[in-house]
Amino acid sequence: MESSFVGLALAAILVIQFSTPVNSSCSATRPSPRNIRYIKTSCYDTTLYPKLCYHTLAIYASTIKTNPKLLANTALHVSLKSTNSTSRLMKRASKTPGLDPRVLAAMLDCVEEVGDAVYELQRSIEEMDHAGGSNFSMVMNDVVTWVSASLTDDDTCMDGFAEGAVNKKVKTTVKRHLGRIARLTSNALALVNRYASSKANLP
C-alpha cells in the first residue's frame, strides 16, 4: 500500500512538472504566408510526426524563412530544449523519497540515458555549425550519427518502463513525455536528412 501511494505521489510530481509550460522565444515579426507554407510543407512531406513538427517550428517561421539548414537547426534546438528540460525533471523525480527499488532503478537509468541524449543533441548542433564546403557530407554524416544516438537513448529510456512491476500511472506519465522528446528528435533527424540530401544533390 505504501509503495502504491509513493507511486501515485511520484506520478503527480511528474504530471505537475512536465505540464509546466516551457517559454519559447517567438519572433516579434509576423511571418509571411510563404514562410509558413514552407515549414508546413517540409514537415508534412518529410517527418513522421508532421503536426508536432509544424506546431513546434511555425513560431520560428520569421527566422527560418525558407532556409533548409535553419529549419533543421531550429528543429534540433527545439528537441534539445525539450530533452534538457525532461532531463532536469527526471533527476528531480528520481529523488522522490520512498521510491520502489525497481522504479528507482528505471528512473536512474533513464536519467543517464536522457543525459546522454542531451549531450548528443548538443554535439549535433555544434557539428551543424561546420556544415559547408568540401567536408559537407562528412559533417552531415556526423550530425546524423549524433541525432540517431540521441533517439536511441530516448527509446532505451522508455524500454526501462516497460516492466509490469513499475507503477502503471508512473509508467504512463513518464512514457508519454519521453515519447514527446523522441518524436521531436525523430522530426529533427528527418529534417537534417532532408537538408543533407538537398545539398548533396546540388551540382
C-alpha positions, 0 to 999 in steps of 0.5 A, a space after each residue: 500500500 505504501 509503495 502504491 501511494 509513493 507511486 501515485 505521489 511520484 506520478 503527480 510530481 511528474 504530471 505537475 512538472 512536465 505540464 509546466 509550460 516551457 517559454 519559447 522565444 517567438 519572433 516579434 515579426 509576423 511571418 509571411 504566408 510563404 514562410 509558413 507554407 514552407 515549414 508546413 510543407 517540409 514537415 508534412 512531406 518529410 517527418 513522421 510526426 508532421 503536426 508536432 513538427 509544424 506546431 513546434 517550428 511555425 513560431 520560428 517561421 520569421 527566422 527560418 524563412 525558407 532556409 533548409 539548414 535553419 529549419 533543421 537547426 531550429 528543429 534540433 534546438 527545439 528537441 534539445 530544449 525539450 530533452 534538457 528540460 525532461 532531463 532536469 525533471 527526471 533527476 528531480 523525480 528520481 529523488 522522490 523519497 520512498 521510491 520502489 527499488 525497481 522504479 528507482 532503478 528505471 528512473 536512474 537509468 533513464 536519467 543517464 540515458 536522457 543525459 546522454 541524449 542531451 549531450 548528443 543533441 548538443 554535439 549535433 548542433 555544434 557539428 551543424 555549425 561546420 556544415 559547408 564546403 568540401 567536408 559537407 557530407 562528412 559533417 552531415 554524416 556526423 550530425 546524423 550519427 549524433 541525432 540517431 544516438 540521441 533517439 536511441 537513448 530516448 527509446 532505451 529510456 522508455 524500454 526501462 518502463 516497460 516492466 509490469 512491476 513499475 507503477 502503471 500511472 508512473 509508467 504512463 506519465 513518464 512514457 508519454 513525455 519521453 515519447 514527446 522528446 523522441 518524436 521531436 528528435 525523430 522530426 529533427 533527424 528527418 529534417 537534417 536528412 532532408 537538408 543533407 540530401 538537398 545539398 548533396 544533390 546540388 551540382 
